[in-house]
C-alpha cells in the first residue's frame, strides 16, 4: 500500500509562494492517481507531477507538487487512489506557521538559557580553582555543613 506524506517547500521562483509536495512511496503496481484539494475543492492548475519512479525493489514512488500561497485557515489534502487500496487515502495539511515559530523560539530560548548556566558554572569552577580554594568541607557561602 502507498505511503503518503506532505512537505512544504519554499519556492525560489515566486516570493511568498510555497510548493506543497505530496510524496507517494512504496506502491505496486505503478498505476496511481494523485489529486490535490484546497479547502475541499480539487486543484487542477499549478499541479506538477514527476514521472513514476521505480525504486529497485519492485515498488514505485511519485512526487506531485502544488504551487500555492497558503493563507491562515486554508486546508490542503493530497488524495491517492491505487488498486491496493479499498478506499482512497487522504493526507491533510494546514498552515501552522505560528505554532512552528513558537516551538522554534522556545527551543532557541532554552538552548541560550542552558548556555548561560553552563558558562556561569564554568566561570565559578575556574575562579575557585585559580584562587586556590579547594573543597574545605564547607557548605555554600562558607557555612560549615553539619553532617
MOGIDA-V301911 format. One record per pair of residues at least 12 apart in sequence whose C-alpha atoms are under 7 Angstrom apart, sorted by the first residue. I is the first residue (numbers start at 1). J is the second residue. D is the distance in whole Angstrom. If there is no record, write none. Layout:
i-><I | I>
j-><J | J>
d-><D | D>
This chain:
i-><1 | 1 | 1 | 1 | 2 | 2 | 2 | 2 | 3 | 3 | 3 | 4 | 4 | 4 | 4 | 4 | 5 | 5 | 5 | 5 | 6 | 6 | 6 | 6 | 6 | 7 | 7 | 7 | 8 | 8 | 16 | 17 | 17 | 17 | 18 | 18 | 18 | 19 | 19 | 19 | 19 | 20 | 20 | 20 | 21 | 21 | 21 | 21 | 22 | 22 | 22 | 22 | 23 | 23 | 23 | 24 | 24 | 24 | 25 | 25 | 25 | 26 | 26 | 26 | 27 | 27 | 27 | 28 | 28 | 28 | 30 | 30 | 32 | 32 | 33 | 33 | 33 | 34 | 34 | 34 | 34 | 35 | 35 | 35 | 36 | 36 | 36 | 37 | 37 | 37 | 38 | 38 | 38 | 39 | 39 | 39 | 46 | 46 | 47 | 47 | 47 | 47 | 48 | 48 | 48 | 49 | 49 | 49 | 50 | 50 | 50 | 70 | 71 | 72 | 73 | 74 | 74 | 75 | 75 | 76 | 76 | 76 | 77 | 77 | 77 | 77 | 78 | 78 | 78 | 79>
j-><26 | 27 | 84 | 85 | 24 | 25 | 26 | 27 | 24 | 25 | 26 | 22 | 23 | 24 | 25 | 91 | 22 | 23 | 24 | 91 | 20 | 21 | 22 | 23 | 93 | 20 | 21 | 22 | 20 | 21 | 69 | 67 | 68 | 69 | 67 | 68 | 69 | 65 | 66 | 67 | 68 | 65 | 66 | 67 | 63 | 64 | 65 | 66 | 63 | 64 | 65 | 78 | 62 | 63 | 64 | 61 | 62 | 63 | 60 | 61 | 62 | 59 | 60 | 61 | 59 | 60 | 61 | 58 | 59 | 60 | 52 | 60 | 81 | 82 | 80 | 81 | 82 | 78 | 79 | 80 | 81 | 78 | 79 | 80 | 77 | 78 | 79 | 76 | 77 | 78 | 75 | 76 | 77 | 74 | 75 | 76 | 66 | 67 | 64 | 65 | 66 | 67 | 64 | 65 | 66 | 63 | 64 | 65 | 62 | 63 | 64 | 95 | 95 | 95 | 95 | 94 | 95 | 93 | 94 | 92 | 93 | 94 | 90 | 91 | 92 | 93 | 90 | 91 | 92 | 91>
d-><7 | 5 | 6 | 7 | 6 | 6 | 5 | 5 | 6 | 5 | 6 | 7 | 6 | 5 | 7 | 7 | 6 | 5 | 7 | 7 | 7 | 5 | 5 | 6 | 7 | 6 | 5 | 7 | 5 | 6 | 6 | 7 | 6 | 5 | 6 | 6 | 6 | 6 | 6 | 4 | 6 | 6 | 5 | 6 | 6 | 6 | 4 | 7 | 6 | 5 | 6 | 6 | 6 | 5 | 7 | 6 | 5 | 6 | 6 | 4 | 7 | 5 | 5 | 6 | 5 | 5 | 7 | 7 | 5 | 6 | 7 | 6 | 6 | 5 | 6 | 5 | 7 | 7 | 6 | 5 | 6 | 6 | 5 | 7 | 6 | 5 | 6 | 6 | 5 | 6 | 6 | 5 | 7 | 6 | 5 | 6 | 6 | 5 | 7 | 6 | 5 | 7 | 6 | 5 | 7 | 6 | 4 | 6 | 6 | 5 | 6 | 7 | 7 | 6 | 7 | 6 | 7 | 6 | 5 | 6 | 5 | 6 | 6 | 5 | 4 | 6 | 6 | 5 | 7 | 7>
